Amino acid sequence: MDIMKGDLVEVISGDSRGRKRGEGKQGKVLLVDHKRAKIIVEGVNIIRKHSKPSQQTPQGGILEKEAPIPISNVLLVSPRLNRGVRVGHKRLEDGTKMRICTKTGDMIPPPARS
């Protein structure tokens, strides 16, 4: 899969997409579930969950949190175009594999590890 934790992605399908390409919500990937092919994106697909009072949430009430969306509903955002693009791969001279933007040919760097 081309999308990693920490990448900036744009939603192209579902409730958070825009009318035209480049207008969908953008957000940082918080979690990638490779088995189910789903991701959690910051600020996208917000659900409201009702919780009873417990040790973790003594107040209880309605919590808002991000729900997973299919990985096929997002595109990786190109730093130069600032919109979602398709991704190709290219092997460098030293043997490392890099992601490239198919539209411009620019390399898309991996996300910073934190």
ZITA-V598070 format. One record per residue. N is the residue number from 1. PSI is psi in whole degrees, -180 to 180 (999 if undefined). BURIAL is # if it has 9 or more other C-alpha atoms within 8 Angstrom, else .. Layout:
n: <N & N>
psi: <PSI & PSI>
burial: <BURIAL & BURIAL>
This chain:
n: <1 & 2 & 3 & 4 & 5 & 6 & 7 & 8 & 9 & 10 & 11 & 12 & 13 & 14 & 15 & 16 & 17 & 18 & 19 & 20 & 21 & 22 & 23 & 24 & 25 & 26 & 27 & 28 & 29 & 30 & 31 & 32 & 33 & 34 & 35 & 36 & 37 & 38 & 39 & 40 & 41 & 42 & 43 & 44 & 45 & 46 & 47 & 48 & 49 & 50 & 51 & 52 & 53 & 54 & 55 & 56 & 57 & 58 & 59 & 60 & 61 & 62 & 63 & 64 & 65 & 66 & 67 & 68 & 69 & 70 & 71 & 72 & 73 & 74 & 75 & 76 & 77 & 78 & 79 & 80 & 81 & 82 & 83 & 84 & 85 & 86 & 87 & 88 & 89 & 90 & 91 & 92 & 93 & 94 & 95 & 96 & 97 & 98 & 99 & 100 & 101 & 102 & 103 & 104 & 105 & 106 & 107 & 108 & 109 & 110 & 111 & 112 & 113 & 114>
psi: <145 & -16 & 132 & 164 & 131 & -12 & 154 & 125 & 161 & 135 & 129 & -6 & 143 & -167 & -27 & 8 & 159 & 177 & -41 & 163 & 135 & -5 & -4 & 161 & 142 & 146 & 168 & 140 & 124 & -32 & 141 & 124 & 98 & -34 & -46 & -4 & 47 & 156 & 159 & 124 & 136 & 122 & 9 & 142 & 55 & 130 & 159 & 121 & 127 & 127 & 142 & 156 & 135 & -174 & -43 & -41 & 86 & -27 & -34 & -158 & -156 & 121 & 142 & 131 & 163 & 140 & 156 & 149 & 154 & 142 & -22 & -10 & 5 & 156 & 147 & 138 & 129 & 132 & -32 & -44 & -21 & 38 & 167 & 136 & 159 & 155 & 136 & -180 & 148 & 137 & 128 & 173 & -36 & 1 & -5 & 149 & 127 & 150 & 137 & 150 & 126 & -20 & -46 & -20 & 2 & 150 & 139 & 113 & 152 & 155 & 152 & 133 & 133 & 999>
burial: <. & . & . & # & # & # & # & # & # & # & # & # & . & . & . & # & # & # & . & . & . & . & . & # & # & . & # & # & # & # & . & # & . & . & . & . & # & # & # & # & # & # & . & # & # & # & . & . & . & . & . & . & # & . & . & . & . & . & . & # & . & . & . & . & . & # & # & # & # & # & . & . & # & # & # & # & # & # & . & . & . & . & # & # & # & # & # & . & . & . & . & . & . & . & . & . & . & # & # & # & # & # & . & . & . & . & . & # & . & . & . & . & . & .>
